[in-house]
């Protein structure tokens, strides 16, 4: 029954009606849910994932009762075929690292594997490809509490609950009023909520927020920030990132010098260390360990501008040089 009266809700203008025209998509609560959903909806019993990825991907699949298989990547971020080859009955997850996957990489992966899911959680603006699955994360790119999309030519529905994000979304308001650092602990509580919630469809709050965001302006701003910081740091970067698929999540800076992350954090430029366990595993290769130790995911978020990129570059170069 419709309710009348009471306090007014947050008023948001609906801008986006279709995020992935021409494709079917399912709106979910997290990237890990999107990948597990694809495995369940596609009746896959096994899924390949790279060692160099977030542990939550593995956790989501195991919770769904899916057998997880692993592979390494080479220094071009391409899969290393295991002894005995890949099982072509399995779903093959390829991570679009940092959101800078090239068209050639996309086509090579599709040519080599029968059932492909592109993990685009770091590349929201990478377009889906026919004959494959694509998973996207909302909260890595936008000011939302959670959210993800799974995109494919066809998708069947699953009997799962709808998510609830209102109880832990307060960090968004706190960050707006007092800055990101002040909302850090609240954002961790939100993270714990997502992890404990399990696979759910996207909450009404996240759906409304996503529909209100000017997606194209976000893409344009991130690309401008990426290009600005790349022009200043490319001479020290061991990677050569190229943008072919829209704006990435971060600028991936790989520089073999101890303490860069710590120096940035000391200057209130908050950058994480991704997947520390990789460096200590006996199953990962030298390149993966090198990434774990030295990769600096530099923020290029749309709330920043070219002057911010110049400042961040200056802080990095002063330390590295």
N, C-alpha and C positions, 0 to 999 in steps of 0.2 A: 504494500500500500504506500502511495506517495505521501511524503511528509510535508507539512506546511508550517511556516513560522520558525522560530528559533534563531540561533546565531547565523550570520551570513558565512558562507564558505569562501575559500580562496577563489578569486575570480580570474580565470585564465582564458585568453582568446585562443580559439581553435584555428591554428594555421595549417597544420599538416593533416591531410586526410589519407595519404598513401605514401608509405616510406619506400616501398619496393614495388613499383608498378610493373605488372606483367607476371609477377610471381606470387605464390601463396606464402604467407608467413604466419607464424605463431608468436604471440607476445608472451614472454616468460619473465621470471624474476631474476635470473642470473645467467651468465655465460655458461657456467658449468651445467645448469639445467638445460640450456639449449642443446648442448652437445649430447647429454644423456637422453634427451627427448628424441633426437634424431636416431640414436641407436635403438631405442624402444619402438618408435614409430616405423622404422625401417626393418624391424625384426632382425637386427644384427646381434649375434651372440658374442662377437669379439670386436674390439676397437683398438687400432694402433694410435698411439700418441707419442710425441717426441719426449725424450728424457728432459730436454731443455724446455720446460713449460711449468706453469703453476700447478702445485700439488692439488688444488681444488678440482682440476679437471679429472684427475685420477679418482679423487674421492667421490665425485658425482656419479661417475660410471660404476664404481664398485657398489655404491648405495643402490643403484638401479639393477644390480645383479649381472652386470656386463663384465666379461673377461677382458682385462686390459693387457695389451701387448705394447712393446716399446721399440723405439728406434733412435739412432743417433743422427745428428746433422753434420755436414761438412762446413768448411769455411765460407761457402756460398749460401748457407742456410738451406741446403737441399738434403733430402733423406739419404742416409747411408744404408744400403740394402744389407740386411742381416744374413748370416750364414744360413743357407737353405731357402733364401728368398722370402718375399712377403706372401701371406695368405690372402688371396684375392677374394675370399668370401667375406673378409672382415671390412668394416668401415675404416677408412684411412683418414685420420685427422692431420691436416697440414696447417701449421701455425703461420699466419701472416705476421711475422715478427716486426714489431714497432709500427706496422701499417704501411710498410714500404715494399711489399711483394710486387714483382714486376709481372707484366702480361706473359712473358716467356715462362717464368716460373709457374704461373697458373696453368698454362697449356701443357707444360712438361709433366706436372703432377697428374693432370687428368689423363694424359696419354699413358702414363705408367701404372695407374691404379684404377680398378673397376668401380669402386664406391668411395667417393671423396667428400669430405667435409672440410671446408676452409674455415679455420678458426680466425675470424676477423674481429675478435674482441679488442684488438689493438688497431683495427683499421675500419672504423665505422663507415667510412665513405667509399670503401672498396665495393664495387658493384658485384652482385651475385652472378654466378655462371650457370648456364643451362646444364642440366644433367648432373648437378652436384648440390650438396647442402652448403649453406653459409650461416655461421653463427656470429652474432653481433652483441656487444655490450653497450648499454646506454650510459651507465654511470662512469665509465672511463672517459667519456667525452662531454657529458652534460651534467648540469646541476640537478641530479635526481637521486633519490635514495637507493634505487636498485633498477632492475630492468634489463631485458635482453630480447633479441629477436632470433628466431630460426627461420631461414628462408630456403625454399626449394620450389621445384616445378609443381610438386603435389605433396601435401602433408595430411596425415590423418590425425584426428583428435584423440587425446588420451584423457582418461578420467582422473584428473588431478585437481586439487583445490585452487582457489584464487588467492593470491598473496595479499598481505596486509603490511603496508610500510609506514602508515601514519605515526605509529607509536615511537619509531626510532628515526624519523625524518627531521627532528629538531636541529640536527647538526647543520643543515642547510641554512636555517635562519641565523643560527649562532655564527656561522662563518661569514654571513653577509654583514652582520652587525659588528663583530669583534675580530674578524680575520680567521684564516684557516687554522692557525696554530691553536687558537682558543677552542676550536671545535674538534680537535683531534681525538680526544677520548670519547666524545659522543659518536664520532664517525666509526670508531672501533666497535662500539656497542651495536651500531647499525650493521657492521660487517658480521658480527657474531649472530645477529638476528637472521641475516641472509643464510649463513651456514647452517643454522639450526632449523630453518623453515623448511628445507628440502625443496623438491621440485614443485613449483606453483606457476600458475598463470600470472601475468603482470597485474599488479595492484591498480585500483582505480586512480589513486593519487599519481602514480608514476605515468600511467597512460595519459592523464590530463596534462601533466607537466610536459611530456614528450610532444604532445600535439600542439603545445603553445610555443615551442622553440623554433626560431628562424634557423633552420638547419643549414641552408646555403651560406648564410653569413658566417656561421661557425666554421664551415669548411674554408671559406675564403680567408678568414682571420688566421686560422691555424697554418694554412699554406704560407701566408705572408710571414708569419713568425718563424716557421721552419726555414724558409729561404734566407731570412735575415740572419739567423744564427748559424746556418750552414756556411754562408759566405764568410763569416768570421772565424769559424772553427774547422773548416774542412781540411786545412793544412796540418792539423794535429790529429785528425780523426783517422783511425785505422780502418774504419768502414767508409764506403762510398755510397751513401743513401741516395736513391733517385726516386722522385715522386712520379708515379704513373697512375695511381689509383686514388686520388684525392688526399685529403689531409690525414696524417698519421696521429697516433696518440702522443708520441714524444719525439724529440730529436735524439737518436741513438748515438751517443759519443763514446767511442772506444779508445781509451788512451791508457797506455801502460805506465801508470804512475800511482803510487800509493797515496791514499788520503784525499783524493779529489772530492769524493762524496762528503766526507767529513768537513772539508773546507767550505763546501757549498752550504751545508747545513748550518755551520757556524755563522754564515752570512745570511741566514734566514731564507735560503733557497733549498727547499725540502725535496730531496731526491732519495728514493729507496734503493736498497740493494735487492735485486731480483734473485730469488731462488738460491739462497746461500748454500743449501745442501748439495747443489750441483758440484761445487768445488771439492767436496769431501767424498763424493761417491766414486766407487771403483768401477761403475758402469758407464760413466761419462768420459768423453774424450778430451784431448787437450784444448781444442777450440771451445768446447762447451764450458770447460773450467775457466778458460781465459775470459769468456763473456761474463761468467758469474762473478769473477773477481774484479774486472776492470770496467765493465759497461756502466755508463752513467746515463740514465734516462732523463734528459733535460726537459723540463716542462715548457710547452709551447701553447698553453691553454689560451682560449679565446678572450679571457679577461685581461690578458697582457697585450702590450703593443710593441712596436719596433724598439722604442727606448728601453723597455724591459729586457728585450733580447740583447741589446747592446750592453746593458749593465751585467747581465748574467755572463755573457761572453768575456767581458772585462775581468770579472772575478775569476773565471776559469783560467784565462790566459796568464793573469798575474801569478797564479799558483803553478801552472804547468811549466811556464817559461822561467 
